[in-house]
Amino acid sequence: MTTGHETAAASPAKEGGAAPARPPAGPSADERRRARLSRRWQRDMRWSPYAFVSPFFLLFLAFGLFPLIYTGWASLHQVELTAPTDMNWVGFKNYTRIFDDDFFWNAAKNTLTIGIISTVPQLLMAMGLAHILNYKLRASTFYRVAMLAPYATSIAAASLVFVLLFGRDYGMINWVLNQVGIDNIDWQNDKWPSQIAVSSIVIWRWTGYNALIYLAAMQAIPQDLYESAALDGASRWKQFLHVTLPALRPTILFTVVVSTIGASQLFGEPLLFDASKGASGGSQHQFQTLGLYLYEQGWVNQHLGRASAIAWTMFLILIVIGIVNYVISRRLRASS
């Protein structure tokens, strides 16, 4: 039974009081769709960069890291090309054996001398060509494209042409030398002439490539430096020595390192220069490089374990070259 007082107190709430609280409404379909798209966008921004670069890493694992590790493992075994799955553990015997091999040291010396003969003139010529192309010339685009023509030519075609040029009895080089009273030179069988001939192929193929690298670096040098040097009375030669060369030090170091690495891996040019001798690098191994020596041990003599040890030795040499490059570059940055 309800009293009058309770009835009077309850009636205002029915007539004009506050309405009872309602449960909060859920997000609308549009809001849910926006939230879903926002989460998808966040996942896309977070993981899509990894998806874009994953093909490189997958290819590197398959064709770079795995062969490197497998070659290192094979270098510690005696394994032949005829039975690549039959491995006998020998430890570091393959390494000690190649270091006691006179043919390995002959190939190492040949690689060093051919690398010096090919790299030094190549970079000097590239620097001179880049300095010329840095001036305003007519048809400059044509000259720059022409610089890359030797680089785009296949090694086989270039080597064939140079074999004809350096022929002992019919080559154009000996014909020119005969015009000035020099007898025929046996470019394929004599040690130093054969190394010079192989180096000339490398010089011809890579000079234009390095010239364009130097040209790009020269065009990045501020013109204000040249104008200031000209106002101080510096000639073009002094501008080149005191403005261009200091600014090109990092680029020069880069080309030296890349050319050194390329020289240590030289293979196609000496192999095709005297194809009749194959991987022996001449009748007396006079221009056999480390690359040819590796190929001879692995695919001619079929000693995969020994060839793997040679490959890892070359890899360690490249690591040393990289460390030297890092130390020199840091010192150059510190001194500049």
Summary of the structure (lengths in Angstrom):
residues: 336
radius of gyration: 35.0
end to end distance: 101.2
largest distance: 141.5
contacts: 932
relative contact order: 0.11
helix: 74%
strand: 4%
